[in-house]
């Protein structure tokens, strides 16, 4: 793999990497939003946390959703059938 090709915005490798990055970010954003909405409906006590609880919960949600989206991406890429 040639670094010049990877870093060239016009190269197919660069474009593929950017597309994959956009997919990951979209997946992460969707998971984070869905998780927050689900937590709001399942845990009404959410609105009665100390400020540290909100910070920790936000950190947990983001960290785990990022990990989850990366694992989803790995599985899809591993078993994707090229047409």
VOFI-601426 format. One record per residue: residue in three letters; x, y, z of N, C-alpha, C, CB in turn. Coordinates in steps of 0.2 Angstrom, whole numbers, plus 5000, padded with zeros to 4 digits. Glycine has a CB too. Layout:
REM VOFI-601426
AlaXYZXYZXYZXYZ ...
This chain:
REM VOFI-601426
Unk500449945000500050005000500450065000499550005006 Unk500350114996500750174995500450234999500850194987 Unk500850265003500550315007500350375003501050345012 Unk500650384998500450444993499750434990500950454987 Unk499650364989498950354986498450354991498950284983 Unk498550334997498150335003497950405005498350295009 Unk498450455005498350525007498050565001498950545010 Unk498050544995497850584989497050584989498150554983 Unk496750634990496050644990495650614984495850714992 Unk496050614979495750584972495850514971496050624966 Unk496150484976496350404975495750364977496950384978 Unk495650304974495050264976495150244983495050204972 Unk495750224986495850204993495650264997496650184994 Unk495850324996495650375000494950385001496050444998 Unk494650384995493850394994493550334998493650394987 Unk493750274997493450215001493550225009493850154999 Unk494150245011494250265018493750315021494950275019 Unk493750365017493250425019492550395019493350485014 Unk492350355014491650335014491550285021491550295008 Unk492050245022491950205028491950245034492550155028 Unk492350295035492350345040491650375041492850395040 Unk491350395036490650425036490150375039490450455029 Unk490250315036489750265039489850255046489850195035 Unk490450255049490550245056490250295060491250235057 Unk490350355058490150415061489350415061490450485058 Unk489050405056488350405055488050345060488150385048 Unk488350285060488150235064488250255072488550175063 Unk488750285073488950305080488350365082489650335081 Unk488250405078487750465080487050425081487750515074 Unk486850385076486250355077486150305083486150305071 Unk486750275085486650235091486650275097487350185091 Unk487050325097487050375103486350405104487550425102 Unk486050425099485350455099484850405101485150485092 Unk484850345098484350295100484450275107484450235095 Unk485050265110485250245116484950295121485950235118 Unk485050365120484850415125484050415125485050485122 Unk483750405119483050405119482750345123482750405112 Unk483050285122482850225125482950235133483250165123 Unk483550265135483650275142483150315145484350305143 Unk482950365142482350415144481750375145482250475139 Unk481550335141480950295142480950245147480650265135 Unk481550215148481550155153481750175160482150105150 Unk482150235160482350255167482050325168483150255167 Unk481450335171481250395172481650435178480450395175 Unk481950395182482450435187483050465184482650375192 Unk483150455177483650495174483650565175483550475166 Unk483150595176483050665177483250685184482350695175 Unk483350645188483550655195484250635197483050625200 Unk484750635192485450615194485850675196485750585188 Unk486350665200486850715202487150735195487350695207 Unk487550785195487850815189488350765187488150875190 Unk488750735192489250685190488950625187489650665196 Unk488350605188487950545185487850565178487350535189 Unk487650625176487550635169488150635165487250715169 Unk488650665168489350655165489550585164489850695169 Unk489550545169489750475168489350435163489750445175 Unk488650445163488150415159488350435152487450435161 Unk488450495150488650525144489250495141488650605144 Unk489750485146490350455144490250375142490850465149 Unk489850345146489750275145489350265138489350245151 Unk488850305137488450295131488950305125487950355131 Unk489350365125489750375119490250325118490150445120 Unk490650305123491150255123490850185120491450245130 Unk490350165123490050095121489750095114489550075126 Unk489450155112489150155105489750165100488750225105 Unk490250195102490850195097491150125096491350245099 Unk491250085102491450025101490949975097491549995108 Unk490349985099489849945096489849955088489149955099 Unk489850015086489850035079490450005075489750115078 Unk491050005079491649985076491549905075492249995080 Unk491249875080491149795079490649785073490949765086 Unk490149815073489649805068490049815061489049855068 Unk490449865060490749885054491249825052491149945055 Unk491649795057492049745056491749685053492449725063 Unk491149665057490749605054490549615047490149595059 Unk490249675046489949685039490549685034489649755039 Unk491049715035491649715031491949645030492149755033 Unk491949605035492249535035491749495030492249505042 Unk491149495031490649455027490349485021490149425032 Unk490549545019490249575013490449535007490449645013 Unk489949525003490049484997490049534991489449434995 Unk490649544988490749594982490349564976491449604981 Unk489949614973489549594968489849604961488849634968 
